[in-house]
Amino acid sequence: MDDLTTIAKYRTVEQLVEIVQEAKAQGKTVVLGNGAFDLLHVGHVRYLQGAKALGDLLIVAVNSDVSVRSIKGSTRPILQEYDRICLVAAIAAVDYVTSFDDTKVSRLLRTLKPDIHAKGTDYRTPEQVPEAAVVAEYGGRTALVGDPKDHSTTDIIGKIRSL
């Protein structure tokens, strides 16, 4: 894998702990978004723009290749972790990017304790987000952002296969 430290917005979880603590000490609102971001599309961009609008600092956690494979199967991800992180980091709304190996982002939420955990409109209510209880445990809130779920990497792959 390529060296993640060459990506200007990339930070390790340990670095992010300090960044989050400093931001909160300054009264800033920290937002965490997450996802696989395999074959980046307009839905992803709108989700991240919506997440940034909720606060001052947007951290995006990208599922590692191992994590994506365990969630979506052996044919995924299409783009490798380094490439997906580069693409997410290129979005203006994103302040920092990290990666995680788990299938859920619960452990990272408990470590960073962002004020807001932003998720896309795959869910009908914030309470339906699998990690909502974790966020509530430490006093944060879960928010749904982005446009309607009309875009999907799986659908894009299906279109390409049908050509």
N, C-alpha and C positions, 0 to 999 in steps of 0.2 A: 504494500500500500504506500501511496505517496505520503510525504511528511506533512501532517496536519498543521504543524507549527508554521508552515509557510503561508497559511491562509490568515490574513491580517485580523479577521474578526473571530478566529477560532480561539477558544479558551478551554482549559481543562476544568473539570468540576471543582478542583481545589482552588483554582484561580477565580472561578465564578463565585465561590463562597465569599471571598474577600470583596469582590466587586459588588455583590448584592448587599452585604453588610454596610459598605460605604455608601451605596446609593440610598438605602433606607435611613441611614444616619443623617443624610442630607434632605430627608423628607420626600424622596422620589418614590414613585410607584413602579414596582418591578413586575413585569409580565413574562410568563413562560409559555411558549407555544411548542408543540412537538409533532413529529410525524416522520414518515419514511421519505417523503418528497422524491419518490421514484418517478422519473419523467415529469419534471416540473411543468406545471400548467397554470393557466390564469386563475383557477380556483385557489391554488396554493398562494399565489401572489395576493389575491384579495383577502384571503384568510390572514396572512401576515400583516397586511396593511391595517386590517381591522383590529388585530391584536395590538399593534403599536399604538393605535388611537386610544387604547384603554389606559396607557401609562406613559412613563418617561423612558423606560429602559426595556427593550424587548430582547429576551434570550430565547433562542430556538434550539431545541434538543432534537437531533436527527438520529433516528434508529440506525444502529450499525448494520453492516451486511448480515452478521449472524442473527441479529434481532429480526430483520426483515424476512430472512429465509424461514425462521421459525414461525412467523406470523402468516406469511403469504405463500410459502412453499418453495421448493427447490429451484424453480425457474426465476425467482426474484432475489435480489433487486436487478433491474435492467441496468441501471447506472451504479457504479461502485461508490462506496461510502465517501471517498475523497471528492469525487466529482459532484455528488449530491450536496456535500457541505460547501463546496465552491459555489455552486449555483445559489443555494440559500443565502450564503454570505454576500452575494452580489446584489441582493434585494435591498434597496435603500432603507426600508423600514426596520431592518434587522440590525441590532447593535452587536450582539455576540452569538456565536454558534458553538455548540458542543455536540458530542455524540454519546449514545448510551447503548448498552448491550441487552438490557432487559426487554421483555415484550410489553411491559407497561412502564410508565414513567413515574410510578409511585415513589420509588427510592430516591430519585432525583428531586422530586417535589419535597420530600421530607428533609432532604439535605439543604436545598436552596431556600425553601419556604418563600416563594414569590408571593406577592400580594394577590396576583390574579393568575389563574391557569386558564389560558384561552384555548378553546377547541373550536373546530369547524362545525358547520351545520349538518353534519352527519347525525347529530343528536337533536332531538326535539326540544329537550329542556336541559339546563345545566345539571340537574339531578341525575340524568341518565348517563353522564360521563363516568366511566368506570372509576376514575380517580377522585371524583367529587368528595367522597367521604374523607379521603386523605387530606385534601385541601382544607376542608372544614375543620379537621382535627387541629390544625395549627392556626386557624383563624383567617385563612385566606378565602377567596371566593373563586368560583368557576364561572366563566362567561363564554357564550357562544358568539362567534364572529364570522364574517365573510358572507359571500353570496350564497344563494340556495345551492344545494349539492347537485349541480347540473354537470359537474366535471369530475372525471375519475381516470386515474392512470389505467385501471383495469379496462375501462371502456376504450381508451385510446389504443391500448394493446390489441383489443378485439377488432377495432377498425383497421389497424395495420395488418393484422392477420387475414382479414377478409379481402384485402386488395389483391 
